[in-house]
Amino acid sequence: MKEYVLSESELGELSGLQTGATASFALGTLLIGFWFTISQAIDFADKVPPLIVTKWHVYGTVAFWTALIAFGVGAFFRIRGHTRLGKIKSETTHSA
């Protein structure tokens, strides 16, 4: 088994990237659920004033696009963490 030496700052950086990715994906999932619930409620609602429908449609649209941004940020953190880990591995030399 190969061992890789991590400094405290590298470990903190990797931990922060993982935490950021997890939080971003959680927020994105929450917002997609919110958007889906709003969309479903608007589709099945009867006799709702158009102003209310428009207002909730805007909320849903904002939630949807914010979720996509959150997923993008989460993917960025995940890729950045993977790239950083690969760099740490490539910089480590092992004795034969």
PyMOL commands that set and color helices and strands:
alter all, ss='L'
color gray80, all
select helices_A, chain A and resi 8-44+50-91
alter helices_A, ss='H'
color red, helices_A
deselect
rebuild
show_as cartoon
